[in-house]
Amino acid sequence: MRQAMANAEVGDDVLDGDPTTHALEARVAELLGMDWALYCPSGTMANQVGLGLLGRPGTEVLLDARAHIIEKEKAAAAVMSGLQVHPVAGAGDVMTPDDLERAFPAPNRYGTPSSVVALENTHNSAGGRVTSLADMQRMADIARAHGCTVYLDGARLWNAAVALGTDVKTLASVADVTMVCLSKGLGAPVGSCVAGRGRVEPAWEIRTRMGGGMRQSGVIASAALHGLEHHRARLHEDHANARLFAAAVDGKGGARVVPPDTNIVMIDLGVGVQASVVAAAIAADGVRVSVWTATRLRAITHLDATRAQVEQAAHVVAHHLEASR
Ligand SMILES: *Cc1c(COP(=O)(O)O)cnc(C)c1O
């Protein structure tokens, strides 16, 4: 990947185009079955370009109550696009078609209109939980029946496709606009692509307004291309490693592991055990886990962690969970 970056052919993507960035965008658009893709510095910006495209200021975007767009993007949809988020809470891990149907208010003249439904697959906060194509399609149908467009936060769509045994194009087909991360599972240092149908110009305009125009971006786009071509086929290894890790850690010290669909393992700690304390102890032994909430840790498997290292990490985490009791 570093070699590809060093050798990348570059131009000025703001001025008249960067060939490597163009190649990346064309490849991502092709993989997603979309008309265009635009390279963005982050998934957060890609989400905000997408919402800016689909949402009408003064309306709502309906989405899972624990969506990345709600939890991790500093109210950007409100600040940048004038959109109010409408968190949809359900009984399960992620928003279901029934949850979404119930969330739409009955039409009335003082209510806030909605313009977008945003899906997230896989769902980060739900532990990399996968939503089936059938459920995505039903939610898209419900959204359109209510006059809404459909956005898909597909930061982790590569993982969803592997877990569901399908391709990203099939999953993206339900959405008007989507995005995918090239960092994270694919291992690129930087970047995501937002992708959609029709004209690219409106998206280009919003990305520019957000400060997302990048000049010799081929230097980093080349890494993303490398990740696309070389690291997609191995994602199933991360999923297998996550299952192995989960099995080794579940029940230790009273902790409960959410069975992983993909490469995220959520660990709910035993009663009275604090996530920050356990995470610090685990870190002292060389394993980094995220403090997700006061009582929940998040572990990720990825291409830089071999099966042997994951086994070793599970050993360390299990030890500290037992000791925390
Ligand atoms: C990581 C992530 C993002 C944002 O990507 P960044 O590149 O970190 O800004 C958006 N949505 C989901 C579901 C994610 O997991």
The ligand as an ORCA input file, in Angstrom:
! r2SCAN-3c Opt
* xyz 0 1
  C     -16.757      4.928     11.078
  C     -18.175      5.180     10.703
  C     -18.547      6.407     10.130
  C     -17.615      7.590      9.964
  O     -16.413      7.371      9.359
  P     -15.144      8.299      9.720
  O     -14.220      8.084      8.599
  O     -14.651      7.819     11.044
  O     -15.639      9.727      9.809
  C     -19.865      6.551      9.758
  N     -20.760      5.561      9.939
  C     -20.436      4.382     10.486
  C     -21.467      3.311     10.604
  C     -19.129      4.150     10.893
  O     -18.817      2.965     11.435
*
